[in-house]
Amino acid sequence: MGLIRRRIGALLLTILTLGLTLPRGNAVPITAKENGSPKRIALTFDDGPSTRYTGEILDILKEYGVKATFFTVGVNIEKAPDLLRRIVSEGHEIGNHTYSHPHLQKMDAATLAEELARTDALIRRVAGVSPTLFRPPEGVVTTSVKAAAQGGGYRLVLWSIDTRDWALNPVSDILQTVKREASDGDIILFHDWVAGRSPTPDALRQVIPWLIAEGYEFVTVGQLMQ
């Protein structure tokens, strides 16, 4: 089983390197590791920055010495530029999550390219970094999404564990999902903006210590793909 997982991981890493993606929610790891190497896992946060939750999430990550990847939305960057600067100053990775978080099923490549370019310009102006990773809203991947990502020089990133914090899942359910599904090379989906009372900060205070106890090393998505 270990050999099979490593071979699958190497294949999926190749797929991502080529700029392709996997179906949403696929729980197979995307990277292969040598025996004896630390298990690596990436925490990701979508839809922020949020004046309600991003600061608290950053406090928790700092408390545990964890680096993560934040897929940010342009309209929210405009509302909270200081939070974007804080994300970068504390060593986290920034990804592009479009400007307005649109539904992408029927969006053409040119319109999406404008969304990406507008957010990229914001991130560079506010925080002085240029994102190279793009996560499409809702994990929608179409021919137009792939074309816009490729044209902008982005690597598409989905996830392998969905905590469903966006659906306001109970903390206990989020923890059990991670315990059941976590494996070497996984990308975990959280959100630092949700409509409602977010379970994410409380969940992180349980998920992070559990993963540490299980021997996981926290890395950014960019590091995971190297």
Backbone bond lengths (Angstrom), bond angles and torsions (degrees), N, CA, C in turn:
res aa  C-N    CA-C-N  psi(-1)  N-CA   C-N-CA  omega(-1)  CA-C   N-CA-C  phi
1 M - - - 1.466 - - 1.528 110.81 -
2 G 1.342 117.94 -41.57 1.457 120.61 179.69 1.520 112.08 -60.60
3 L 1.345 117.30 -42.12 1.459 121.31 179.05 1.527 110.56 -64.31
4 I 1.328 116.75 -40.81 1.453 120.59 179.96 1.509 110.49 -62.94
5 R 1.347 116.71 -44.05 1.463 120.46 -179.53 1.519 110.75 -63.42
6 R 1.338 117.01 -39.58 1.464 119.62 -179.60 1.522 110.64 -66.57
7 R 1.341 116.93 -39.27 1.463 120.03 178.86 1.527 110.87 -66.69
8 I 1.348 116.51 -42.53 1.454 119.84 176.75 1.518 110.13 -61.87
9 G 1.337 116.29 -42.42 1.455 120.53 179.31 1.505 112.13 -59.78
10 A 1.320 117.10 -44.12 1.466 120.48 179.68 1.517 110.75 -63.83
11 L 1.341 117.54 -38.93 1.456 121.25 178.78 1.526 110.92 -64.06
12 L 1.328 116.52 -44.62 1.454 119.66 -178.30 1.527 111.55 -67.82
13 L 1.319 116.80 -36.48 1.459 119.80 175.89 1.523 110.12 -61.33
14 T 1.328 117.09 -40.07 1.464 120.69 176.86 1.515 110.76 -62.74
15 I 1.331 117.46 -42.10 1.458 121.59 178.87 1.516 110.56 -58.93
16 L 1.342 116.97 -46.33 1.457 120.27 -179.13 1.517 111.22 -67.17
17 T 1.312 117.08 -37.44 1.462 120.39 179.11 1.516 111.09 -61.81
18 L 1.323 116.92 -32.41 1.453 121.37 179.65 1.530 112.05 -81.90
19 G 1.345 116.44 -1.05 1.457 119.45 176.50 1.514 114.00 87.68
20 L 1.333 117.33 11.73 1.449 120.44 177.02 1.522 108.57 -94.51
21 T 1.344 117.04 -178.69 1.450 119.54 -178.40 1.513 109.81 -141.37
22 L 1.336 113.61 178.26 1.456 121.32 177.84 1.512 110.36 -116.98
23 P 1.326 117.84 162.89 1.455 119.15 175.97 1.521 111.04 -58.40
24 R 1.325 115.62 147.80 1.447 121.54 -179.17 1.521 110.85 -58.42
25 G 1.349 116.62 137.10 1.441 121.24 174.44 1.508 114.64 84.39
26 N 1.312 119.34 3.54 1.458 120.61 178.19 1.517 109.84 -61.52
27 A 1.327 117.71 127.78 1.455 121.37 -172.31 1.516 113.31 -99.04
28 V 1.317 117.35 14.03 1.460 120.36 179.82 1.527 109.14 -85.87
29 P 1.342 118.96 138.31 1.459 119.70 -179.87 1.520 111.69 -64.14
30 I 1.356 116.49 156.41 1.456 118.70 -175.85 1.516 112.88 -109.17
31 T 1.292 117.89 9.55 1.450 118.68 -179.98 1.511 110.52 -142.84
32 A 1.318 116.85 149.07 1.461 121.53 178.68 1.520 109.75 -100.63
33 K 1.327 117.12 143.84 1.456 122.14 -179.41 1.531 109.43 -127.20
34 E 1.321 115.38 148.44 1.457 120.06 173.68 1.526 109.74 -75.12
35 N 1.318 116.61 150.85 1.455 120.16 176.62 1.523 110.02 -57.74
36 G 1.335 116.18 135.31 1.447 120.48 178.42 1.516 114.10 91.17
37 S 1.334 118.33 -14.38 1.451 120.79 177.21 1.527 109.59 -75.83
38 P 1.334 117.29 153.65 1.473 119.32 178.26 1.521 111.04 -61.01
39 K 1.312 115.51 145.33 1.459 119.78 172.34 1.525 107.90 -74.00
40 R 1.324 116.02 135.25 1.461 119.61 -177.92 1.530 110.31 -116.23
41 I 1.328 115.10 146.46 1.459 120.38 -179.36 1.522 108.21 -148.67
42 A 1.318 117.09 149.09 1.466 121.69 -177.46 1.524 110.09 -120.37
43 L 1.326 116.10 127.77 1.459 122.05 171.16 1.517 108.78 -92.38
44 T 1.324 117.25 133.61 1.458 121.04 178.06 1.519 109.55 -129.00
45 F 1.336 115.19 149.29 1.463 121.87 -178.09 1.519 109.12 -131.60
46 D 1.321 116.42 126.56 1.465 122.33 -176.61 1.525 111.72 -106.63
47 D 1.337 114.88 156.00 1.469 125.20 162.31 1.519 115.36 84.55
48 G 1.324 119.42 -6.45 1.456 120.59 179.41 1.516 111.66 -86.13
49 P 1.340 115.60 -164.93 1.473 125.46 2.82 1.526 112.30 -75.82
50 S 1.333 114.51 153.27 1.454 122.62 -178.24 1.522 109.42 -123.64
51 T 1.314 116.43 128.17 1.465 119.60 178.64 1.517 111.37 -67.04
52 R 1.310 117.56 -16.68 1.465 120.59 -178.51 1.522 112.82 -86.89
53 Y 1.351 117.61 -37.27 1.458 118.89 -170.67 1.528 115.59 -124.56
54 T 1.321 119.09 -25.72 1.465 119.68 -173.02 1.519 112.35 -61.79
55 G 1.330 117.34 -42.33 1.461 119.67 179.85 1.518 112.63 -60.68
56 E 1.333 116.59 -43.50 1.464 120.44 179.22 1.524 110.73 -64.90
57 I 1.330 116.64 -40.69 1.463 120.22 177.59 1.524 110.48 -62.38
58 L 1.312 117.14 -42.61 1.473 120.21 177.84 1.519 111.13 -62.91
59 D 1.328 117.07 -38.07 1.467 119.97 177.28 1.529 110.94 -60.56
60 I 1.327 116.05 -42.85 1.467 120.62 -179.09 1.527 110.46 -66.31
61 L 1.327 117.10 -45.09 1.464 120.37 178.75 1.529 110.52 -60.46
62 K 1.316 116.42 -41.51 1.462 120.27 179.51 1.523 110.77 -64.89
63 E 1.313 116.80 -39.86 1.465 121.69 179.84 1.529 111.24 -58.17
64 Y 1.321 116.48 -38.37 1.463 120.48 -177.32 1.530 113.08 -99.25
65 G 1.306 117.69 1.49 1.461 120.45 179.20 1.515 113.22 68.10
66 V 1.322 116.93 35.79 1.463 122.35 -175.61 1.534 110.07 -103.70
67 K 1.328 116.37 134.17 1.456 122.07 172.03 1.523 108.99 -102.81
68 A 1.329 115.50 141.93 1.466 120.51 -175.51 1.523 110.02 -137.57
69 T 1.325 115.55 178.08 1.455 122.31 178.57 1.527 108.75 -119.00
70 F 1.332 116.30 127.93 1.458 122.64 -179.02 1.524 109.34 -110.92
71 F 1.333 116.53 118.47 1.463 121.43 176.22 1.530 107.22 -94.02
72 T 1.330 115.71 105.67 1.452 121.54 -166.61 1.528 112.53 -100.00
73 V 1.334 114.55 152.50 1.460 123.21 -178.13 1.528 108.62 -108.12
74 G 1.334 116.14 134.15 1.457 120.95 -173.33 1.514 114.23 -56.65
75 V 1.338 118.12 -46.69 1.464 119.81 -177.28 1.521 111.24 -62.63
76 N 1.327 118.07 -30.28 1.460 120.90 178.79 1.525 111.66 -80.39
77 I 1.325 117.25 -29.71 1.465 119.98 172.87 1.522 109.69 -61.30
78 E 1.325 116.94 -42.09 1.460 120.90 179.88 1.527 111.93 -62.82
79 K 1.327 117.28 -31.53 1.463 121.36 179.29 1.528 112.48 -80.14
80 A 1.332 117.12 -26.14 1.470 120.17 -174.29 1.522 111.13 -141.68
81 P 1.347 118.66 61.50 1.470 120.23 -178.42 1.526 113.47 -62.25
82 D 1.320 117.10 -32.45 1.468 119.65 -179.55 1.526 111.16 -63.85
83 L 1.335 116.41 -33.54 1.457 119.09 178.79 1.526 110.97 -69.25
84 L 1.320 117.41 -37.94 1.462 119.30 175.75 1.524 110.40 -61.86
85 R 1.328 115.91 -43.98 1.468 118.81 178.38 1.529 110.70 -62.36
86 R 1.316 116.92 -37.31 1.466 118.98 178.62 1.533 111.33 -65.99
87 I 1.330 116.20 -42.38 1.470 119.58 178.11 1.524 110.02 -53.94
88 V 1.319 116.28 -47.93 1.457 120.76 -177.59 1.521 111.14 -69.59
89 S 1.329 117.78 -42.52 1.467 120.76 -176.52 1.518 111.99 -65.49
90 E 1.329 117.30 -25.21 1.458 120.42 179.84 1.527 112.58 -93.01
91 G 1.329 116.08 10.93 1.465 120.05 169.63 1.502 116.46 89.32
92 H 1.326 117.33 14.02 1.463 119.80 178.78 1.528 110.50 -89.26
93 E 1.307 114.81 164.28 1.465 121.98 -177.78 1.527 109.95 -97.77
94 I 1.341 115.66 143.10 1.452 121.37 179.14 1.521 109.91 -110.27
95 G 1.336 115.73 134.04 1.455 121.85 173.01 1.519 109.84 -121.06
96 N 1.320 116.88 162.90 1.460 123.75 179.71 1.532 108.79 -92.61
97 H 1.353 115.26 129.61 1.468 120.52 179.54 1.532 110.13 -125.47
98 T 1.326 116.01 28.53 1.465 126.98 -178.66 1.526 111.17 78.37
99 Y 1.323 114.88 172.16 1.462 120.44 -178.99 1.529 111.93 -85.56
100 S 1.319 118.02 -43.69 1.468 120.78 -172.81 1.527 114.21 -117.53
101 H 1.332 117.56 6.42 1.468 122.33 -177.89 1.530 111.42 54.22
102 P 1.335 117.90 56.07 1.469 120.72 -176.99 1.524 111.74 -80.10
103 H 1.327 115.46 164.68 1.465 121.06 167.79 1.533 107.15 -77.42
104 L 1.319 116.30 129.60 1.464 120.19 -169.07 1.523 114.88 -101.15
105 Q 1.305 117.42 -2.94 1.464 118.95 -173.64 1.527 112.86 -55.85
106 K 1.337 116.60 -38.42 1.467 119.65 -176.45 1.521 113.09 -115.44
107 M 1.324 117.51 10.77 1.460 120.14 -178.85 1.521 110.04 -81.29
108 D 1.333 116.58 135.20 1.455 119.83 179.28 1.519 110.38 -81.90
109 A 1.316 115.51 163.62 1.461 121.34 -173.85 1.526 111.92 -62.69
110 A 1.325 117.83 -37.38 1.462 120.97 -177.30 1.528 111.09 -65.82
111 T 1.337 116.93 -42.26 1.467 120.34 179.60 1.519 110.82 -66.89
112 L 1.325 116.44 -41.97 1.458 119.74 177.65 1.523 110.82 -64.99
113 A 1.315 117.18 -38.31 1.465 120.25 177.93 1.527 110.91 -59.74
114 E 1.335 117.11 -37.51 1.461 120.72 176.66 1.528 111.06 -65.06
115 E 1.337 116.88 -41.00 1.463 121.11 176.78 1.529 110.66 -59.58
116 L 1.319 115.79 -46.14 1.456 119.97 -178.77 1.527 111.09 -65.71
117 A 1.321 116.70 -43.82 1.461 120.37 -177.99 1.527 111.02 -64.72
118 R 1.321 117.26 -39.39 1.464 120.88 179.95 1.527 110.66 -64.08
119 T 1.333 116.75 -42.04 1.463 120.31 179.53 1.515 110.93 -70.75
120 D 1.328 116.78 -39.20 1.458 120.57 177.52 1.525 110.87 -59.28
121 A 1.331 116.91 -43.57 1.461 120.89 179.50 1.524 111.05 -63.56
122 L 1.336 116.56 -39.26 1.461 120.72 177.45 1.524 111.39 -62.41
123 I 1.317 115.69 -47.88 1.467 120.25 -178.20 1.523 110.42 -61.27
124 R 1.333 116.74 -42.97 1.461 119.80 179.51 1.525 111.44 -65.57
125 R 1.331 116.32 -41.00 1.459 119.48 -178.38 1.531 111.85 -69.90
126 V 1.315 117.24 -40.36 1.458 121.23 -175.05 1.520 112.31 -81.07
127 A 1.340 116.40 -42.60 1.469 119.80 -170.81 1.517 114.17 -118.33
128 G 1.335 117.92 -7.81 1.456 120.01 175.66 1.508 115.17 74.60
129 V 1.342 117.65 21.73 1.463 120.76 177.14 1.516 109.00 -127.71
130 S 1.331 116.22 155.90 1.462 122.10 177.99 1.521 109.17 -114.81
131 P 1.330 118.13 114.31 1.463 120.15 -179.04 1.520 112.02 -68.47
132 T 1.308 116.12 145.31 1.464 121.98 176.35 1.528 112.25 -116.66
133 L 1.341 116.57 -5.27 1.460 121.76 -178.70 1.525 109.64 -111.21
134 F 1.309 116.43 141.69 1.462 122.40 179.06 1.518 109.20 -131.25
135 R 1.319 115.96 125.16 1.466 120.67 172.13 1.522 108.08 -111.97
136 P 1.319 118.41 116.44 1.457 120.76 -179.74 1.523 111.27 -69.32
137 P 1.326 117.88 137.71 1.462 120.02 176.61 1.523 112.30 -52.09
138 E 1.333 114.28 136.00 1.464 122.90 179.09 1.520 112.52 63.79
139 G 1.320 118.36 10.99 1.458 120.93 179.08 1.509 114.09 69.74
140 V 1.337 116.85 20.60 1.470 120.85 -178.10 1.521 109.64 -77.09
141 V 1.311 116.71 123.65 1.459 121.95 178.81 1.524 108.73 -125.20
142 T 1.322 115.61 111.69 1.458 122.37 177.65 1.524 108.71 -120.21
143 T 1.311 116.16 176.62 1.460 119.90 175.85 1.527 110.55 -59.35
144 S 1.330 117.05 -40.33 1.461 121.04 178.89 1.526 111.55 -65.66
145 V 1.326 116.70 -39.35 1.472 120.26 178.26 1.523 110.00 -62.60
146 K 1.318 116.51 -45.52 1.463 119.77 179.33 1.524 111.38 -62.81
147 A 1.343 116.49 -40.64 1.466 120.10 -179.19 1.523 111.28 -65.81
148 A 1.335 116.86 -42.71 1.464 120.36 -179.95 1.519 110.71 -66.11
149 A 1.327 117.03 -40.67 1.460 120.39 178.80 1.525 110.94 -63.51
150 Q 1.314 115.65 -46.44 1.464 119.68 179.84 1.526 111.12 -63.31
151 G 1.333 116.73 -42.30 1.453 120.37 -179.30 1.515 113.01 -64.63
152 G 1.334 116.52 -30.20 1.456 120.67 179.10 1.516 114.09 -90.74
153 G 1.329 116.32 1.30 1.458 119.87 -179.89 1.515 114.08 74.65
154 Y 1.339 117.06 25.56 1.455 121.57 -178.41 1.525 112.04 -97.09
155 R 1.319 114.82 152.70 1.456 121.30 169.02 1.515 107.85 -102.05
156 L 1.327 116.80 126.72 1.456 121.53 179.55 1.523 110.27 -72.57
157 V 1.313 116.11 137.07 1.464 121.66 -179.51 1.521 109.06 -132.93
158 L 1.324 116.88 125.39 1.459 120.99 171.40 1.533 108.62 -106.85
159 W 1.304 118.42 -129.98 1.461 121.70 -178.85 1.516 108.30 -160.02
160 S 1.314 115.78 167.44 1.465 120.07 177.38 1.520 112.21 -119.33
161 I 1.347 118.29 -16.19 1.461 121.99 175.69 1.524 108.18 -131.16
162 D 1.318 116.88 120.15 1.457 122.42 177.28 1.525 108.28 -103.01
163 T 1.327 117.02 112.79 1.469 120.53 -179.65 1.522 112.00 -75.75
164 R 1.322 117.44 -14.12 1.463 123.17 -177.06 1.520 111.99 56.51
165 D 1.330 115.87 32.61 1.463 118.28 174.06 1.523 110.86 -65.31
166 W 1.343 116.04 -26.55 1.463 120.65 177.39 1.524 112.07 -62.31
167 A 1.341 116.31 -24.97 1.460 121.60 177.27 1.524 111.58 -92.74
168 L 1.344 115.69 9.80 1.469 122.65 179.43 1.523 111.48 61.92
169 N 1.335 115.56 38.77 1.456 120.58 175.89 1.523 110.62 -57.73
170 P 1.325 118.60 145.34 1.468 120.28 175.64 1.534 111.31 -61.03
171 V 1.317 115.37 150.99 1.465 120.37 179.68 1.525 110.74 -56.69
172 S 1.324 116.85 -40.61 1.468 119.99 -178.92 1.527 111.13 -61.91
173 D 1.320 117.64 -37.45 1.465 120.97 178.80 1.528 110.87 -68.43
174 I 1.330 116.47 -41.12 1.465 120.33 178.40 1.521 110.41 -61.49
175 L 1.324 116.31 -45.32 1.464 120.01 179.65 1.523 110.95 -61.86
176 Q 1.316 117.58 -44.01 1.462 120.42 -179.29 1.523 111.35 -65.70
177 T 1.329 117.83 -36.01 1.467 120.65 176.90 1.523 110.32 -60.97
178 V 1.334 116.55 -46.47 1.463 120.27 179.91 1.523 110.33 -65.01
179 K 1.310 117.64 -43.91 1.470 120.33 179.81 1.528 111.19 -61.26
180 R 1.306 116.42 -38.53 1.467 120.74 -176.85 1.522 112.37 -75.66
181 E 1.346 117.81 -34.50 1.459 120.26 -168.89 1.523 114.96 -108.33
182 A 1.314 118.78 -17.38 1.469 120.20 -172.10 1.521 111.60 -63.88
183 S 1.326 114.50 134.30 1.455 121.33 172.92 1.520 108.28 -152.71
184 D 1.309 115.93 169.52 1.458 122.12 -176.21 1.524 111.30 -57.06
185 G 1.336 115.95 127.85 1.453 120.80 176.94 1.512 115.40 91.25
186 D 1.321 118.59 5.89 1.453 120.61 -177.59 1.528 112.17 -76.01
187 I 1.328 115.09 154.16 1.453 123.82 171.78 1.527 107.08 -116.07
188 I 1.338 115.78 121.16 1.462 121.10 -176.11 1.521 109.27 -101.00
189 L 1.328 116.08 130.66 1.453 122.59 -179.73 1.520 111.37 -94.50
190 F 1.340 115.46 117.58 1.456 123.72 168.17 1.525 107.88 -122.55
191 H 1.330 116.40 177.12 1.471 122.35 175.47 1.522 109.12 -134.27
192 D 1.339 116.24 139.50 1.462 118.44 173.01 1.519 111.09 -102.72
193 W 1.334 116.82 6.24 1.459 122.62 167.27 1.512 107.59 -136.85
194 V 1.345 115.87 126.00 1.461 121.52 173.09 1.516 108.01 -139.35
195 A 1.322 116.22 157.94 1.462 121.48 176.22 1.522 108.26 -89.91
196 G 1.305 116.35 96.70 1.455 120.85 -177.57 1.514 110.85 131.26
197 R 1.326 116.19 -169.62 1.454 120.65 179.96 1.518 109.05 -81.43
198 S 1.301 116.73 111.76 1.464 121.08 -173.80 1.521 111.93 -75.52
199 P 1.350 116.87 135.40 1.459 120.75 173.20 1.524 112.23 -84.94
200 T 1.330 117.80 -3.81 1.467 121.26 -167.96 1.526 114.09 -63.00
201 P 1.336 120.27 -49.36 1.473 117.88 -179.47 1.528 113.13 -57.70
202 D 1.333 116.84 -46.23 1.469 119.18 179.77 1.520 110.95 -65.66
203 A 1.340 117.17 -36.68 1.465 119.90 178.65 1.519 110.88 -64.91
204 L 1.332 117.23 -41.27 1.466 120.32 -179.61 1.526 111.40 -60.53
205 R 1.325 117.27 -35.41 1.469 120.57 -179.77 1.524 112.36 -67.51
206 Q 1.323 116.74 -13.99 1.466 119.99 174.25 1.531 111.87 -106.14
207 V 1.323 116.33 -38.67 1.463 120.33 -177.20 1.521 111.68 -67.37
208 I 1.324 117.49 -46.16 1.474 119.97 -176.88 1.521 111.76 -62.00
209 P 1.342 120.18 -50.32 1.478 118.55 178.16 1.520 113.25 -59.73
210 W 1.340 117.28 -35.51 1.467 119.28 178.93 1.521 110.49 -65.37
211 L 1.331 117.31 -45.13 1.456 120.02 179.90 1.528 111.22 -64.57
212 I 1.313 117.26 -38.60 1.466 120.29 176.64 1.526 110.01 -61.37
213 A 1.327 116.44 -45.84 1.465 120.43 179.97 1.521 111.95 -62.49
214 E 1.342 116.68 -28.28 1.458 121.57 179.21 1.532 112.53 -84.51
215 G 1.333 116.83 1.29 1.462 120.57 174.74 1.511 115.34 89.23
216 Y 1.340 118.17 19.60 1.463 120.30 -179.75 1.521 111.46 -84.54
217 E 1.325 114.79 143.86 1.455 123.33 171.83 1.523 107.61 -104.57
218 F 1.331 117.03 128.97 1.462 121.41 -178.66 1.519 109.86 -87.32
219 V 1.338 115.69 128.94 1.464 121.41 179.69 1.527 108.12 -134.29
220 T 1.323 116.25 163.99 1.458 120.25 172.13 1.529 109.61 -78.27
221 V 1.318 115.91 165.75 1.465 119.61 177.94 1.533 110.04 -61.19
222 G 1.337 116.17 -41.18 1.469 119.34 178.57 1.511 112.02 -58.29
223 Q 1.324 116.48 -42.53 1.468 120.32 177.39 1.511 111.19 -66.16
224 L 1.310 116.94 -37.86 1.459 120.81 -179.89 1.521 111.15 -64.01
225 M 1.323 116.59 -33.33 1.459 120.84 -177.66 1.522 113.26 -81.71
226 Q 1.315 117.65 -13.36 1.467 119.54 -178.77 1.513 110.67 -68.40
